[in-house]
Amino acid sequence: MSVSPFMEDDDVLAAGSRRRQIGAGSARSLLLTILGEFVHPRGVPVWTATLVGALGALGVEEKSARQAIARSAADGLLVSQRDGRRVCWQVTTPGTRLLAEGTRRIYTFLTDAPAWDGRWLVLSVAIPETQRQLRHKLRTQLTWLGMGSPTAGIWIVPDTGRESAVATVIEELGLADKAFAWTGTVASIGSPDAIIADAWALDDVEQRYAEFLSTFGDLAVTTAAEAFQAQVRLVQAWRRFPFLDPALPRELLDHDWPGPDAAALFHRRHDEWHKAAQGYWTDLQLRTS
């Protein structure tokens, strides 16, 4: 299973700590948002100057912007084409797949809440502490699938439909001989609320939703440049929620969850700013051609 490039290291860390400002992001993270919003949908190469200019409009210094581009190329998301002394960049085939998956997840997140059948998928997988890189990869991919870990070596999610995706992760990481899983309903032993609290930092996620609603609820833009900046920041903030929020069924939440309101705001603001933001990108391409 491919991990979405929309999941950065700061997203992984944010699963355990919310000490990041809504809309903030590294140059690399902002570049990925730009690729997903403006480059990938158009399917045409883009000049280095255009990417540097776009990141500059977001407050990123030129050196950091160029480093972000180089890192994305080293990761296989971009490939360069030289035209004399100038360089343009094309999203690679693997990069296209990853950006498409990340975009699909972002724009469909919390748009549908099917009825829950009361069943859970539980995964047991043991990885030695010494294999930290493998543990990190597993945590990243299972968290992207909405799973939480209430105790070491155990992962849970109230959605048995994710069994195939979880199996793919286990297989691709070479952990098939160290894992097993089962599905079923919760027994009358222990407290489901306590398990959920141990598996997911829902208080932190809820606070992040509050910040998102506050930040973008009354934000107004008057120029194309402001629309571009606002849309990138909007997507930058929203794209972390599919990683942080397991989208639990209503039956497992003890109060109204702010996620649906935040999702509605995301789509409303994105629709409002889309045309002007895309117009800014088109003008930037012309200025840097």
N, C-alpha and C positions, 0 to 999 in steps of 0.2 A: 504493500500500500504506500502510495506517495504521500508525504507530509506536505501540507499546504505551505507555500512560502510565506503566506500571511501570518504564520506562527513564527515569531522571532523569539530569541532567548529572553527578552524582557517579558514576553507573554508567558513563558514558562515560569519565570520567577513570580510574575503577578498572580499566578494561581495560588501562591502561598502568602503573598504580600501585596497590598494595594497601594504601596507608597510610590505611585506614579501619577502625574497630573493627567487628567482627561485631555486627550488631543495631543499630548506630548509624544515625541518619538525620536529615535536616532535617524541619522541621514539614510542609513540602509532601509530602515522601516518605512520612512516617508517615500523613498524611491519605489519600494514595492507597491505602495498605495498608488503612486502615480502610474506605474506600469499597468496595474490592474484597472485603473479608471480611464486612462487616456491613451496609452500605447497599445495594449492588448486589443481593445475593441476595434481599433482602426486597422490593425494588421499591417502597418507600413513601418519601415525603418525610421529611426529618429536620431538626429544629430546629437553629439555630445553636448554642444552648446545649448541645445534645447533642454536637455535633462538638467544641466548645470543651472540654467536660467530658472527652470521651474523650482528646483530645490532652493535656489537663492531667494525666490519670492516667498519661501517658507522659512527664511532665516538661516539657511544652511550655508556655511562658508564654502568657497569653491574647492579648496583642498579636500574637505570632508565629502563634498558631492562627488568628486572624481574617485575618491577611495570607495565610496558606496557603489559606484558604477563598476569599478574593477572587481570588487568583491562579488557582485551579482554575476559578472562574467565568469569569475573563477568557480562559482557555484553552479554554472551551467545554465543560468537563466537567460543570459544575453550572449550574443556573438557579434563581433565587430566586423565592419566592412570599411575599407579605406578608400577614400576618394581624394587622391593627391595627398595633401597634408591634413586633410580633415577625416574624421572618423564618424561613422554612423553605427547605430546599434539595432539589431533585430532580435526579437524574442525568439528563443529556440523552440523546437518542437516540445521537448520536456517542459520548458518554461511555460509554453502555451497551455499545456495540460494542467499544470499546477495552478496557474493563474485562473484558468477557467473553473477549476474545482473550488479554489478559494472564493472566487466571485459568487459562484452558485451558493456556497454555504452562507456567505455574508447576506445575500439578498433574500434567501429563503428562511433564514433563522427566525423562529417564533412567528412565522406567518401561518402556521397550521398547528393545531393542537388536537391530534386524534385521541379518541377515547382510550383510556388505559385499561388493560386486561388484568392488572394486579400482579403481573409476573415480572421477575427480575432475571437478569443474566449475571452470574457470578463467575469470576475468573480467578484461579489460583496460579501464580507463576512466581518461581523463586529464582532470583539472580543474586549471586554473591556481591557483597559490598565492594569487592576489588574490581568488578566490572562496571565502573561508574558510567562510562560512555554508553554502554548497552542499556543500563538502567535509565539513563536520561532519555535515550531514544524511545524506549518503551513508554515511559511516563508521558512524553510529548505526544506520541501517537494515540495512546489510550485516552488521554485527556481531551484531545481533539475529537474523539468519538463520544465524549460526554461521560466517560467513566470516572468514578472517584474511588479513592483507596482509603477505607476506614481503618485499616491496619496493614502492617507490612506484608507484602506478597498477595494481598487480596484486593480485587477490583470489582466494582459493582456498577450496574446501570439498570434502571427500571424500564428497559426496552429490549425485549428478546430479538427484535428485528435487526439488531446490530451484531448478531452472532457471526454472520459471514464476514463482516468488516473486521471484527476482532480476530477471527481465525486467520485472516490474511496478514494482519500485523504480526501475529505470533509466528506464522510460517516464514514470513520474509525476514524476521529477525533471528531465525534459527532457534526458536524456543519451544518447538512442538514437543520435545521430549522432557521439558521442564514445566509444562502447563497442563491444566485440565479445567473444564468449565461445566456448569450445570445451570438449568433454568427452573424456575418454580416460584411459588408464592412464599411470603414471609411466615415463619412459624410463630407460635405464641411464646417464644423464648427471647428475652431481651427487649430493647426498645428501638423500634424503627427510627424514631426521631433522633436518638443518640447516634445511631449508625450514620444517618444522613449528615448530622452535624460533624462527625469525624471524617466523613468522606469528602465533603465540599465546604468551603468557607463561604457559606451563603450570606452571612452578615456583611462580609467584605464586598461581595458581588452586588448586594442590594445598595450599599453605599455608593458603589461605582455607578449604578443606574441613576441614583439621585443626582450625582454630579453631572452625568450626561444630560439628564433632563434640565438641570439648572443652566448648564453651559450653552446648550443649543436651543432651549425653549424660547428664549426671547432674542436670540442673535439675529440681527438684521444686516443685510449687505446692500450697498448702493452702487458698487462698481463691479466690472467683470473680474478685476484682480481680487477684490474682496470675496467674490463668489467662488473663485478658484481656491483661494486660501481656506475659505470656510468649508467647501466640499471635501477637500483633502483632509482637513482636521476632523470633519464629521465621520468620514469613512475610517480614518485612522483610529478614532475612538471606538467606533462601533465594531470594527472587525475583531476586536479582542473578546467581545462577549460570547461568541460561539465557543471560544476556548475556555472561558471562565464559568459560564452559566451552563449547567447540565440540562437545562430546560425540563425540570421535573414535572410530572403530571400534577394537575391542580390538587388531586387527592392527597399529595404528599406535602403540600404547603399549608401552613397554618394561618395564612393571611393573604390578602391580595398582593400578588407579585408584580413589581413594577416593570418587568421585562416587556410585556405586550405594549404598555404605554410608550416605552422607550423605542420599541420597534416601529410603532406608528409615527413617532416623531422623526425617526431616522428617514423613513421613506418619504414623509411629507417634506422635510427640509431638502432632501436630495432632489426631489422633483422640482422644488422651487429654484434651486441653484444650478441645476444641471445645464441648462441651455447657456447661461452666461459663463459658467466655468469651462464648458467645451469651447465656447467662443474665444475665451482668453487663451486656451491651449492652441487653437488654430492660429491666432495672431502671434503667439510666441514662436510657433514653428516658422511662420513667414519671416519674422524679425531675425531669426537665427539661421536661416537657410543660406 
